[in-house]
Amino acid sequence: MKVLLLENIHPTAVESLTSAGFDVETRTGALDEAELIEALEGVSVLGIRSKTTVPRAVFEARPELQVVGAFCIGTNQIDLAAAAENGTVAFNAPYSNTRSVVELAMAEIIAMARHLTDKNAALHAGIWDKSAKGAHEVRGRTLGIIGYGNIGSQLSVVAEAFGMEVYFYDLVDRLALGNAQRCDTLDELLEKAETITLHVDGRDGNAGNFGAEQFAKMRPRSLFLNLSRGFVVDLEALRDNLVSGHLAGAAVDVFPTEPKKAGDPFESILQGIPNVILTPHVGGSTEEAQEDIGRYVAGKIRDFTTTGSTVMSVNMPHVQVERRAGGVRVLHLHQNVPGVLARVNSILAEAGANIEGQSLSTRGEHGYAISDIAAPLADDVVAQLRALPETIALTVLTN
């Protein structure tokens, strides 16, 4: 089984998949749609990070693609509905780089509060600017977190350890950790907090959500961070508020358009503004996070291709069944309509196939069943199962 890994995925993933018997090809940068379709010839498993987009056209051109692994948190770069319709399982790493992003956020909050990047630039230019003007401790100051998921909630805990007072706003009713206080509206959060940090997901509804109106409601001389998604923030509005002095500083790690690979040129309207920290989408780019992501996603790929497990898939029903010795395992992804499993079992019964174990789960429009059969199935039986009008994908594994 051939695997294509793009965008400098950690060697841990390569080692894990190679040792499991996969034929692994690696490439350093991202690919556009046409390049990706060409590169996927004969490939069963694709591994990407955040720069490679996998739209519907890719799945339509490469129906043999079984798995897409996003070696990152976000999956908005993958058309998950098209993947499911194609029978392609998608996995991501929802927790592995949480701590790395949190530590970068705290580092940037402190750096902006102390104007460290400005002091550093001045000293490199030979200017000794020893002054406390505009420099503040973060202890006792207020932090507003927009998006209280895995990253936002852990940042909440770490910020409190630094002595900050934490407020958060989330569309989902989430449990407050430590002494963090929930705000009922975004406006309430913007009014209370001196530092605002975004940690929202990549859903389309978040595009352009933070712009001139929201910046105007922030407290004068506030700090602003975006380590979530580039398309969430109106950078023109951010620049205007920085240049006017309404905002005292900003840290941005993600951008609406980003270079495909290291070394490519980058331009932004935020360049050259004092107390603005620009980083090249490195929130989760620590050795520890990337190694753990490589291990985790490679493990999910290996488990699916060897056992059919879809636990933690982002687009398929979750099914996990312990492997049995002997016989075969039938993986049946199908449309979620009544009676499909009954028809599958009827075909197996007529063929005299003894079912030793079976598990079914549904999710939205899709159902996924794993059936362990005592003996190998004849080709005509497999053909009958594959020919069912509700079948999306059928795979037979030897136990």
N, C-alpha and C positions, 0 to 999 in steps of 0.2 A: 504494500500500500504506500503510495507516494504522498509526501507532505511538503508543502511550500510555506516557508516562514519568511515574512517580510519585516522590514523596519528594525533590524538589530535586536531581535528577540533574544533574551538571555541564553547563554550556552547551556544552562541547566535544562531548558526545554529540549534543546537539540540532543543532549546526552540521554535524557529520559526517553524520548521517542525512538532514538537510534537503538538504544539497548532493548527496547520492546519489539524491534524488528522492522521499524518503519524506514523507508527510503527518504531521507530528509534533505531538501535543498533549501539554502538560505540566501536571502538577498538583503542588502543594507538599507535601501530606501523604499519609499512607497511607490505604487504603480497606479496609473490612471485606468479608466475603464477598459479601453482597448488593450493596453498592455497586460492588464490582469486577465482578461479573457484568453489572450494568447498564452500567457504563462501557466494557466490552469489546465492545459491539455494533459490528460492522463492523471491529474491530481485528485486525490480523494479528500485531503485535509488541507485547509488553508489557515494559517496563523497570521494575524495582523495586529497592529497597535492602532493609534488614533488617526493616522494620516491617510490610510487606504480606505476608500469608500467601496462598498460592495452593494451595488444597486440591483434592482430586479433583472436588468439586462444580463448581468453576470450569471445569475442562477438559470435564466432561460437558455443561455449559451452553453452552460456547463451543468447539465442535469445530473451528472455523475458525482458532483461534489457532495460529500456526505457530512462534513463537519466544517464549521468556521469557528475558530477560537480567537476571541478578542483578548489579547494579552494586556488588558487595561481594565478600568472600571466601566467606561462608557461603551454603549453599543449602538448609539444613534448613527454611526457610520455604516451600519449594516441594515438592509431592508429585511427586518425580521419576519414580516408577513410573507414576503416572497420566498425567503429561506424555508419557512414552514411548508408553504405550498409545494416547494421543490423536494421536500423531505430532508432538508439540510438542517442538522441540529447546530445551534449556536450556544457557545459558552463564553463567560467572561470571568474576571477576577474581582468580585465586588468589594472585597475587604483588604486585599493584600498590600495596597499602597497607602492605606488610610493614615498610618502614623507618619509616613514621609511627607504627605501633604500638610498634615497638622503642624509638623515641625517647621516646614518652610513658611507657613502662615505666621507662626509666632515669631520666627526670625525676622520676617519682613515688617511685622508690626513694631517690633523693637527698633529695627533699623530706621524706619520712618520716624518714629517718635524721637529718636536721637539724631536724625539727619546724618546717619553714618555714611551713606553713599556720597553725599555732598562733601563731607569732611574728607573722605577717602580720595575723591577726585581732586580736591584742592591740594591735598598733601602730595599727591602724585605730580601735580603741576608746580610743586615747590612753594606752596602758600601755607603758612602756619596760621591757622584760624582757630585758636583756642578760645572758645566762648561757650557759655551755657545758654545763650539766647535761642529760644525756640526748641530747646531739648527738654524732653519730659520723661519721667518714669512711666511705665505702663501700670504699675501698681495703683489701684484706686480709680482707674479710668474705666469707662464703659465700653463693652464690645457688643455689637449687634450682629448676630449670625443669621443670614437668610438661607434657609435650607438646613434642617436639623437631622440629616441622615447619619450615615456612618462617620463621615468626616466632620460634619458640623457638630455633632454631639461629642465626639472625642476632643475636638478643639475647645469646646465648652469646658471640659474638665481640666485640660492643660492650662487654659487661660485663667481659670479660677486659681490654679496653683501659683500663678504669677501675681495673684492679688487683684485680678480684674473682676468687675461686676458684669455678668453676662446676661444678655437678653437674646431671645431668638424668635424667629417667625417661620412657620412652615404651613403649607396648605393641609398637610396631614396632621392629625392629632397625635403628637409624639410625647413620650414620657420625658420630662425635664430631668437632667442629671445634675447632681450636686445642688447648688443654689441658683441655677439658671432660672430665669423667669420668662414665661411665654408672653408674647405680644399678640393681641387679637388681630391686629392689622399691620400691614407694612408701614403705613404712615406713623403708627405708634412707635415702631422700632426705630425709624429714621429720626424721630423727634428725641428719643431717649439716649441713643448711643453716639459716642464720639468716634468710634471706629466701626466701619461697616465692612463685612466680608461675605462674599457670595459663595455658596456651596450647593448649587442646584444641579439638577440632572439635565440631560440633553434633549428632552422632549421638545417638539416643535413649538408648543405653546409658550416656552420660555424665551423664544427669540425676541430680541429687542425690548425685553421687559424692563430694563433699567436704563433710563435715559434722562433727558433734561428735567422732566417733571420730578423724578425721584431725587436727582442731585440737588435740585432747588430746595427740597424738603429736609435735606441733611443739615445738621448743625454746622455753623460756620467754623472753618479750620478743622474739619473732620479729616480722617484718613479713610481710604477706600482700597479694598482688595478684591480682585477677581481671580480665583484659582479654579474656576468651574468649567465654563464653556465660553468660547470667544464671542459667539453670536448673541449672547445675553445682554451685552453692554453696548450702548451707543458711544463709540470712542470719540466722536466729534464733541458730544456733550461733555464727556469726561475731560477732554482737553480744554474746553472753554472754562470749565469750573476750576481747573488747576491753574490756568493762566490768569484768571480773574482773582485768584487767591481765596475763593470760597472753600476749596479743598486745600488742605495743607500738604497732602502727599497721596500717592497711589502706588500700588504694586499689582502688576498684571502679568500673569503667567500664560494666558491663553488668548488667541487672537482669531478674528473671523476668517482670515486667510493665513495659512502658515506654510513655510517652505516644506518641500517633500523630504529633504534629507539634510544632514549636517553639512555645513559649508555653503549651502545655498544662500543667496542674498536675502536680506530682510529689511523692510522699511515700515515705519509706523509714525503716525502724526504725534505720538507721545514721546518720540525721541527728543532728547535735549532739554527736557523740562526738569527743573530742580526737584529733588526729593521724589522722583519717580523711579521705581525699580521695575525693570523689564527683564523677564526671564523666559527662555525658549521652551515653554511647556515642559518644565522639569519637576513639577510638583511631586510626581511619583517616581522620579528618576534617581533613585538611590540603589546602590548595589543590593542592599537588603530587600527592598521592595521588588526589584526586577527579578531577583533570584526566586523569591517566593511566588511571584506571578508565574514565572516560567514553570516552576514545579507544579503549581496548582492547576493551571489550564492544561498543561501537558498530561497531567493525571486524569483530568476529565475526558480529554480526547482518547486516551488509552482505555479508560473504563468503558466508554461508549463503544469503541470499535471492537473490544474484546468481549464485553458482557451485555451491551445494549443499554447500560445505565444512562439515564437522562437527568439524574439528580442535579439540581442547580442550573439546568438549561434555562436560557432566557426566552425561548420561543416554543418549547415543547412541553407536553405533560411530563410530570416527574414519575419515573418508574425505576425501581432498583430491585433486582431479584438475585439472590445468592446463586453462584454457578453450581451446576450439578455435573457429576462425572458421567460421560457417555452420552449418546444421543445427539440431538441438535437443538438449537435455540432459534425460534422464529421471532423476528422483530417486525411488528406490523403497525405502521403508521397509517391512519385512515381518517376519513371525514367523521366528525362526531355526530352520527345519526343513529337512531335506534336499530338494534338488531344486527349490527356488524359482527360482534363477537359470536353471536349465535350462528351466523353463516360461516364464519371461520371454523368454528368447532364442528359444524355439520360436514364440511369438506374433509376435515381431519378424521372424523368418525367414519365416514364412508370409505376412507382409505385405510382404515384399521390402525390409525396412528394413536398411540396411547399418550395422553397428556399427563405428565408427571407434576407439572406446576404451571400456574398461569397468573398473571397480574395485569390489570388494566387501569389506566388513569386517563382522564380527559382534561382538556384545557381549551376553552373557547370553541373554536371550530374543529379541533383536532382531538383524536383519540389515539392512544399508544398502548399496544398490548405486547407483552413478552410471554411466549409459550415454550415450555421445555417439553420436547417430544422424545420418547424412549429410544426410538430408532431413526435412522436417516429417512428423509422423505424422498419419494420418487419425483422425478422432474415434472411429471404431469400434475402432481399435487401442488407443487410450488407454483406452477403456471396458473392453476385454478385460483389460488390465493391472490396471485398478482393481478389476475384478470377481474377480480371483484371491482365493481364500479366505484366503490368507496375507497379503494386502496390508493394511498399516496406513495408509499415506499415500502418495500418488503426486502428484508435481509435475513439470510439463514446463516447462523454461526454453528460451527462444530464444537460441541462441548468437550 
